[in-house]
Amino acid sequence: MKLEAVTIRIPTDLLEQARQFREGSESFNEMVVEAIASEVQRRRILTAHERIVARSAELEANKGIQSSSVELIRQLRSGEERRD
């Protein structure tokens, strides 16, 4: 993995808290990289969720609320109305 050096400014109290919670020989750099990776993943998930919600709203607006398929799935699992 290619690395790039950057300068960041962190509030003093937050930096002190980060130092207190470092684990063993964990470097501050490792802590920051892990935090950024977690935040990127969180934002990816949030973006995907927002797309799903928007698509669901679009489908509901176009087709109306669809009936639940839970009962049909239960029937199929129990063998009712199977056409093997």
C-alpha positions in Angstrom: 0.0 0.0 0.0 1.4 3.4 -1.0 1.5 5.9 1.9 1.3 9.6 1.8 2.4 12.0 4.5 -0.1 14.6 5.6 -0.3 17.2 8.3 -3.5 17.3 10.5 -4.5 19.6 13.2 -6.2 17.9 16.2 -7.6 19.7 19.3 -5.3 19.3 22.2 -7.9 17.6 24.4 -8.8 15.1 21.7 -5.1 14.3 21.2 -4.6 13.7 24.9 -7.6 11.3 25.0 -6.2 9.4 22.0 -2.9 9.0 23.8 -4.6 7.7 26.9 -6.5 5.0 24.9 -3.7 3.8 22.6 -3.2 0.1 23.0 0.3 -1.2 23.9 2.8 -0.3 21.2 0.1 1.0 18.8 1.4 4.1 17.0 -0.6 7.3 16.8 -0.4 6.8 13.0 -2.1 3.4 13.2 -4.8 4.8 15.4 -5.5 7.6 12.9 -5.5 5.3 9.9 -7.9 2.9 11.6 -10.2 5.7 12.5 -10.3 7.1 9.0 -10.8 3.6 7.5 -13.8 3.1 9.9 -15.3 6.5 9.0 -14.9 5.8 5.3 -16.7 2.4 5.7 -19.4 4.1 7.8 -20.0 6.7 5.1 -20.1 4.1 2.4 -22.8 2.1 4.3 -24.7 5.3 4.9 -24.6 6.2 1.3 -25.8 2.8 0.3 -28.6 3.0 2.8 -29.7 6.4 1.5 -29.8 4.9 -2.1 -31.9 2.0 -0.9 -34.3 4.3 0.9 -34.6 6.6 -2.1 -35.2 3.6 -4.5 -37.8 2.2 -2.1 -39.6 5.6 -2.0 -39.4 5.7 -5.8 -40.9 2.3 -6.2 -43.6 3.0 -3.7 -44.5 6.2 -5.6 -44.7 4.4 -8.9 -46.3 1.1 -7.8 -47.8 1.8 -4.4 -47.1 -0.2 -1.3 -46.5 -3.8 -2.1 -48.1 -6.5 -0.1 -46.0 -8.5 2.3 -44.5 -11.7 0.9 -43.9 -13.2 4.4 -47.0 -15.4 4.4 -46.2 -16.7 0.8 -42.6 -17.5 1.9 -43.9 -19.4 4.9 -46.3 -21.4 2.8 -43.6 -22.3 0.4 -41.2 -23.4 3.2 -43.9 -25.5 4.7 -44.6 -27.2 1.4 -48.0 -25.7 0.7 -48.6 -24.8 -2.9 -45.3 -26.3 -4.0 -45.0 -27.5 -7.6 -41.9 -29.7 -7.5 
